[in-house]
Amino acid sequence: MLQSVKLQNVMLQMNLDMNIVDYPEFSAIGKDYRSPFTYDSDKKCHIVQKFNRVNFMSYFNCIQVKRWAEYTGVKNFKLHLTMKGKANISVYAIYAASVAVTYNTLCDQVVECDEVSEVVISIPETDKALVGFRMDALEDVEVYSGYYSGDIEEDRIRNVNISLATTTFKKQEYIKRNIDLIKKNVLCEGSDLKGHLFVHVIDNDRELDPEELDSEDLKVYMNNNVGGAGGFTRGMIEALHREDKPTHVLLMDDDVMVMPESLFRTYYLLRILKDEYKKCFLSGAMFDYDIRERQYEDVGYVHKNDGSYGPIKKPMDMRNISNIVQNENYSFDVEDAYAGWWYCCIPVEHIEERGLPLPVFVRGDDVEFSLRNKPGFIALNGICIWHVGFAGKFNAAMELYQVHRNSFVIQAASGICQDEDFLARIKIMFWKDITRFAYNNAELLIDAVDDYLKGPEYIKTLDGEKSLKEHNAKNEKLVPLSDLGYSGELPTDPYKYESLNRLQKLWYVITINGHLLPNFLLRRTPYIIAYDWFFVPGKNYMKKTLVAVNKNNMTGAIRPINRKKCFALIKRYRKVLSKYKKTHTKVDQAYRDSFKEMTTEKFWRDYLHI
């Protein structure tokens, strides 16, 4: 017997989080991209004035009929609107036949409600991936709510219980806000998720008040600062030992903005997944908190060419319908793909069958866990978060030390990414940083290899918080550009490419960009370069002083050439590489021998002191 199930809610402007309520394009678009609604706070409805048009073909309000059908087998899609008034509702299949977006009318009907009523519009079958709708008000229309539904065999509906684990450290402002949001909108009486979601808040800072925050559906745990890996693992352990054991564990960062609709869509999807998708990781998209419209990543992968991590898709502005259409054209069937733990829903059988994460403190834990399990990945629009200080930011201690050390560890311990040459990447980056006078960065790269070679006992007993502080202290100290004598426009753009001819390139390499030359052969005028990944030898060439600039916040640091530091680092670099060549096979085996132990609950209970 077929049963109608809710798939996703229609998001009206006041349903959006207050932090993105100024982005009406996420929900519905009016003339000139302004909000098409007037909100009546007494009636709690959105009013569309007579003869106005509302375009609901947006990121949150299109429905991905192709993905829903593929993931679940649902059919007979319908649009439900609770409204009052008279309007013309047009439903479209949306696709790109070439470059331009095309709208194919699937149905067009006038609806009229003298009282507040539910209107149900059947959506004709289509072979296109996206469907959306438009409303033309023929008189003033009150819109109260809406959702999409579909039909599925009754015996295919699963009982789904989700344990949300969020780890926090010095982010009380964000975590308290998220707790309040979830309590009021998700864990409340009458919610579809009431009784199907339990929240574990792992407080690595030990500053939250459990008596203030604990409830029947939420519990705060005091935890030592064992990083994201330790915090999320504590959440997994607590979830698996609940009397009502969950079917899924949802991992979510603390410094994020999440909308309740993401949690609801997660639940609606998981309960009707086909058997072939039920063990997949559900990966939420990460949007940039600072550039709210930009989707930065949903599923990532380890790049074969240099061993770096990055998104499968390019960043996209999700206010733009052409990008929403393009978002359907990507496949997650990519070698060495992973789901980031800013929002990742994991079936518990993976944890039971293949163990807990590795104790790498932070960075790489989510990559290793995904590659170890090889679950396959699914994603839906509207299942997402906005992450603070992630996309487009560079922290040398994280990106150069933590990522590379952990890349070696996870490759050796669990046997993943065997085709990746992380050492080759470090070699290239070391010489780049030496030649742009980023000596602290070069030192962090050497530290990454050196500490990895200390073996599994080092990782198992490491004070991650202390280690992170020590390496953060090696980060370049940036100060306001005004303190460096720069105000207004910079004399040159640090992100503009400048080329070298062949002879200059050869001279750049042979002299280690002037380190083997006397000062009088170098240009004295300081030159502006980027402080982050952006590397342009033409900007560095034969300079005595460089100024590394962060354009995001207009800060920078002066980098004078320092031959003593340079040659000391090269000496240490060669010593560590020699040690690597002699011992890494033995070290790799030691990690592999310790892998099973480091992913057991017994190990983690000792490690976490619980």
N, C-alpha and C positions, 0 to 999 in steps of 0.2 A: 504494500500500500504506500502511495506517495504521501509525503508530509511536507507542508510548506515550512521553510526555515528562514530566519533572518540572516542576511549576508553582511550588510553594512548599513550604517545609518547615513541619511542625508545630512551633511553638516551645514547648518545655517550660521550666519556670522557670529551670533552670540553663543554658539556652541563651541567656537574656537577658544583656545586659551587666550587670556587677556594680553599675553605677550605677542600674539600674532593676529589680534582682532583688527589691527590696522592693515592687514594683508587680505582684503576681501577676495582677491583672486584665488586664494586657496579653496574657497567655498563656492561663491557665486559672483558673477561679474555683471556690472551694469554699464551704463554709458560712460565712455572715457575711463574705464577701469575703476570707477568709483563704486562704493557699496550701493546696490540697488534697493536696499531695505530701509525702512524706518522701524525701529524696534519699539513695541508697545510693552512697557515693563509691567503694566497692570494685567493685561491679557496674556503676557508672556508669549507673544507671537511676533513674527516679522511681517510687516505690511508692505505690499507692492502696490504702488499707486496705479490708478487706471491708465492704460495705454503704455505703461512701462514694460520693458522686457528684461527678464532675468536669465542669464546664461549660467546654467549649472554644470557646464562642461569644463570641470576644473579638476585639480589633483585629488581632492577629497571626494568629489561627487560624480566623477565618471566611474563606471563599474567595469572591471577587467573581465568581461564575460568569458573570454578565451581561457584565462588563467583559472577562473572559478570552475569552468567546465573540466579543464585538464586536471586540476588538483583534486576535485571532489566528485565530478560526474553530475553535478546539479544541472537541472534543466528547467524550462518554463519560467524564465526570469520575469519578475514583475517589479514595477515601481509603485510604492505606496506613499501617498501624501495626505496628511491631515491638514485640512484647509477650509476656508469659507470664502465664497465669492465665485466669480466667473472668470475663467482663463482658458487660453489655448495652450495645450501641452504638446510639444513636439519632441519625439525621441529619435536620436540619430546614432548611426554607426559612424565612428570617427577613425580615419586612417589617412595615410599619406600615399597617394597613387604615384607621385613623383617627389617633388620638393614640397609643394604646397599641401596643407591639410585639407582633406575632403570630408564633407558631411553628407552622408546618405540617409535620407529620411526613412525611418522604419515605421513610424506611425505618427498620426497627427489628429488630436481630438480635442473638442471643446468640452470642458467639465464645468458644472455649475452646482454650487452647494449653498443653499439658503441658510443652513446651520453648519456648525463645525462638524465636518464629516471626513471619513477616510475615503479617498479616491484610489482605486487600484487600476493600473494600466498595464496590460500584458505587453511584453516586449517581444516582437517577432524574432525568429531565429536569424542569426547573421553569422557569416564566416569571418567577420572582422574582430579585432581584439578588444576594442573599446566601445562602450556605449555611454551616451550622456543625454541630457535633456535640457529643454529651454521652456520657459514660461512667458507667455504674453498676456498681461492682465487686461481683461476686457471691462473690468470694473475694479474698484479697490479690492485687493485680495489679502486675506490673512493666512499666513503659512505658519503652522504650529510645529510640525515635525515631518519626518519622512524616512523611508528606508527602502532598500532593495531586498527582494526575497527570491527564492527559487524552490523547486520541488526535488525531493530526494526520497529514496526508499526508507521507510520508517526504521527498518532493522539496521540501517547503516549509520544511524546517529549514535555516536559514542558518548560515554560519560567522561568528561575531561575535567581534571582538577589541576590547577596551576599553582606552583610555589614560586613566587617572585622573590629573588634574592638581589638586594642592592647593597653595595659596599660603600661606606663613606669614610672619608678622612679629611678633616678640616673644611668640610663643605656643608656646614649646618644650615646655612641659608637655603641651599637648594634642596637638601634632603627633607627638611621640615616642610617646605612648600609642597614637595611631591607627596609626602605622607598625608598632608591635609587634603590635597587634591584627590588622592585615591580614596581616602576615607569618605569624603563627601559625595563623590560621584561614582565610585565603583563598588565599594564595600557596603553601601547603604542598602536599606530594605527596599525591595522592589527591583533592584539591579539584576540584570541577567547573570552577572558574575558573583552575586552574593552566594556564598557556600561553595564556590568553585575557584576562589582565589585566596591564597594566604600569603602574606607579605613578611619576609624575613629581612630585617634591617641589621646589617653587620657593621657595627660601629668600631672601626679601627682606631678612632681617636678617643674612644671611651668618654665622650662628653655629653651624649644624649641622655635624657632622663626616661628610663623605661616606664616608670610609674605614670609619667605624663602622657606617653605615646602608646603604650601597649593597649591592645583591645582583643576581642575574640578572634579577629582575623589578621592581627598584626603583632609582631613581637620584635623587640630590639635586643640584640646580643652584644655584650661587651667583648671586644676582641683585641688582641695585641695588634700592632701595626705590622701586618704581614703582607701588605700590598694587595693589589687587586686579585692576584691568584689565590692568596690565602683567604681573603674575604669571601670570594665567590665559592671557594671550596667549602668554607664553613657553612655557607648558605645551602650548598648541595647536601652536606652531611645532615644538617638540621631538617631539610626537606624529606630526606629518605627515612628519617626516624619519626616522622609524624605518624600518629595512629591511623589517620586517613591519608595513606601514602599517595602523593600526587602522581599524575601521569606525565607531567612536564615540569621542568625547572626553567624559569625565565630569568636570565641574568640581565641586569640593567645598571648602568653607571649612576652615580649620585649627582654629578654636575650636569644634569640634562633637564630639558623641559619636555615632558611627555603629555599627550592629550589622552583622556580616558578612552576616546574612540579607538586608539591603537590597541588598547587592552581588549576592548570588546571585539574588534575585528580578529584579533588573535584567537580568542575563544570561539567565535563563530566559525572560523576556518578549521581549527584543530578538530572540532567535534564531528566534522563530516569528510575528513580527508579520505581519499582512496587508500587501500592497503599499501600500494606501491609508494605512497608519499608519507605514510604515517611515521616513518623513522627519520624523516628529513629534519634538519635544523631550519627553523623559521627565523630569517634574518631581517631585523628591522632596519630601515634606511636611516642613515645619519645625515641630518641637515646641519648647516653651520649656524650656530647661535648668533654670530655677529652679522651674517648675511642670510637672513631668515629664509629667503626663497631658494637657496642653493642646496640641492641634494648632492652630498659629497661622496657617499658610498652606501651600498646595501650589502653586496658580497664582494670580497676582495680576493686576491690571489698572490702567490709568491712569484715574482718575475724571474723567468729563466735566465735572462741575459745578465742580471747583476745581483740576484738574491734579495732584492728589496721587496717590500710589501706595498700593495696599492690596490685601488678599486678596479673592478672589471669595467665599469662604465666611467665615462668622463663626467666631471661635475656638470650639473644641469640646473637651469632656472625653472623651477616647477610652477611658476605662474604662467609659463608659456605653453600653449596647447601643443605646439610642434614638438617640444621636449617631452611632454606627457605621452605623445604618440611614439616618439623615438624610444622612450623607456621600455616599450614592449618588444623591441627588436633585439634585446640582448639575451644570451643564454648563460645560465650559471654552470653549465657542463664544461668547466674549465679545469685543467690539471692544476693541482695544488691550490684549490679554492678554499676559502675559510670565511667564517662569519664572526665579525667583531662582537665583543661582549658589551658594547654600549646598549644593545637590545638583541638578545639571542635566546630563542626558546628551544630547549633541548629535551627530547623524550628521555625519560629516566632510564630506559633500558640500556642506553649507551653508557651511562655512568656505572650501572650494575655489571655490564658485560666487559667494559674495557678500562674501568678504574677512574680515579679522580685526576684532576690536572697535575702538572708538574709544579714544584715549588720554586718558580722563577721570579717571584715577587711582583714584577710588572713588566709588560710587553712580551709578546710572543706566546703567552699561555693560551690565548684563544686560537692562535694559528696552529699550534701543536695539537690542541684538543680536536679541532676540526679535521686536520690532516690524518690524525690517528684513527678517527672514527669513519671518515669518508662517508658522511651520511646522505649527501645530496642536499640541495638548498632550495627553499621556496621563499617568496617575498610577495607582498601586496602593497599597493599604494595606500597610504593612510596608516600603515603600521610603521611608525617612525619615531624618532626623537630629534631634539635640537641640542647639539653638544656644545658645551662651553670650552673655548680655548683649545680646540683640537685641530680642525682643518686650517691649513695654512700657517700653523705656528711651528717654530723650530726650537727645540731644547736639546742642546748638544749632549748633555749627560744621558738623556733618554734615547735620542736617535743614533748616537755614535757609540756609546758604551752599552747601555741596557739592551737595546735591540740586537746589537752584534754579539755580545756575550751570550744572550739567550738563544740566538739563532744557532750558535755552535752547540749549545747544550741540548736544545730540542732535536737537532739533527742527529747528534750522537746517541742520545738516550732512547728516542723512540723510532729512529731509523727513517724519519721523513726527510723529504727534500734532498735525497741522495745525489741528485743531478746538479744541485746548486753549489757554487763555489763561493762561499762567504768570505774566505780568505782573499780571493782575488779582488773582491769588492773593497775589502779593507786596504789592500795594497794601493789600489787606485786612489782611494779617498785620502790615504795618508800623504801621498806626494802632492795631491791637490792642496791639502791644508797647509803643508809645509811651505809651498810656493806662494800662498796668499797670507802667510804670516799668522795663521790660526794655530799657533803652537799648542794651545790648550785642547783644541779639537783633535790634533794628531796624538796627543798624550792619551786622550780618552779611547781612541781606537786601539792603541797598544794595550791599555788596561783591559780592554774587552778580551783580547786574545790571552793575555797573561792570566787573568782570573779564571777563564774557562779551563786553562791547562792545569789548574789546581785540583780539578777532578770533582767527582760527585760529593765527597765528604765536605768540600768547601761550600757547595750549594746547599746541602742538607742542614748545615749548621750556621749558615750565613745570617747575620743580623741585617736584613734587607733595608730597614729604615736607616741604619747607620751608614751602610754602603751607599745608599742613594744620596744622603747628605754630603758624604765625602766627595762623590763625583759631581754633584750639583755645585759644590764649591769651586770646581774647575771650570764651570761655565764662564764664558766671557761676560764681564760686567759692563752692561750697556747703560749709558747716561743720556739725559736729554741732549739733543743735537745743539741746542742753544749753549750748553756748557762747553761744547767743542768749537764754538764760534760760528755755527751755522744757524741762520734764521731765514724764514721764508722758503723759497724754492732752493733745492739743492743745485749746485753748479753742474752736476751730471746725474743722469738717471742710473742708479745701481743695477737696474734690470734691463738695460739696453746693451745689446751685443756689440762687442768691438773685436775685430779680427786681427790675426797676425799672419804675416807671410811665412813661407816655408823656412827661410833662414832665421827669422825671429823665433819661430817655434822650436827650432833646433837649439838656438842659443838659450831659450827659456829652460829647456831640459838640461842641457850640459852644465849651465851655471847654477842650477837649482834656483832659477829666477833671481840671480844677482847675489846669492849667498856666497859664491866663490869669487866675487868681484869686490874691489875696493869701493868705498862709498862715493868717491868723486865720479864714478861711472854711472851712478844711479840718479834718477830725477828726484829732486828734493820736494817738489810740490805734492802735498797729500792728495790721494786720489780716492774717490768714492767707489765702494764695491758693496755687494749684498752680503749680509751677515750669515745667510742661511745656506741652502743647497746650491744656489745659483753660482756657477763657476764659469768665469770668462777670463782666460789667460791674458787677453788683450787689455783688460783693465789692470791686471796685476803687473804687467811687464815692466821690468827694470825701474821699479819705484822704491824709494827709500822708506816711505810711509804710506800705509793704506788706512782708510777710514771705513770700517764695516758698519753698515746702516740697516736698521729695521724700519722700513717705511710704514709698517702697520701702526706703530706708536711714535715714530720720529725720534728714535733713540739710536745711539751708536757707540762705537769704541774705536780708539786709535790703535793701530797695529804697526809699530815700528819694526823694521827688520832686526832680527836678533840672531847673529851667527852662533853664539854660544849655545842658545836653546836649540837651534836647528840641529847642530852637529851632535849634541847630547841625545836628542830624540832619535836621530838616525842610528846612533850607536845602540841605543836600547831597542829600537825597532828590529835591527838585524839580530840582536841577541835573542829576542823573543821569537822571531821567525825561525831561527836555528833550533831553538828549544821545541817549537811546534813541529818542525820537520822530524826531529828525533823521537818525540814522545806522543804525537797526537793519535797514532793508531792504538797505543796502549791506553791512553786516556779515553778515547772513544769507547773502547770495550768496557772500561770501568763504568762509564755512564750507562751503557747498555745493560750491564749486569745489575745496576742499581735501579733501573727503570721501574720494574714491577713493584719493588719495595716503596719507591717514592710516590706511587699512585694508589697506595692502599689506604684504607681508612685508619688502620692502626698507626701508620707513619704520620698521617695528618693530625690525628688526635694528640700525638706526642708533640708534633711541631707547633700545633696551635695551643697546647697546654689545656686541653679540654678532656 
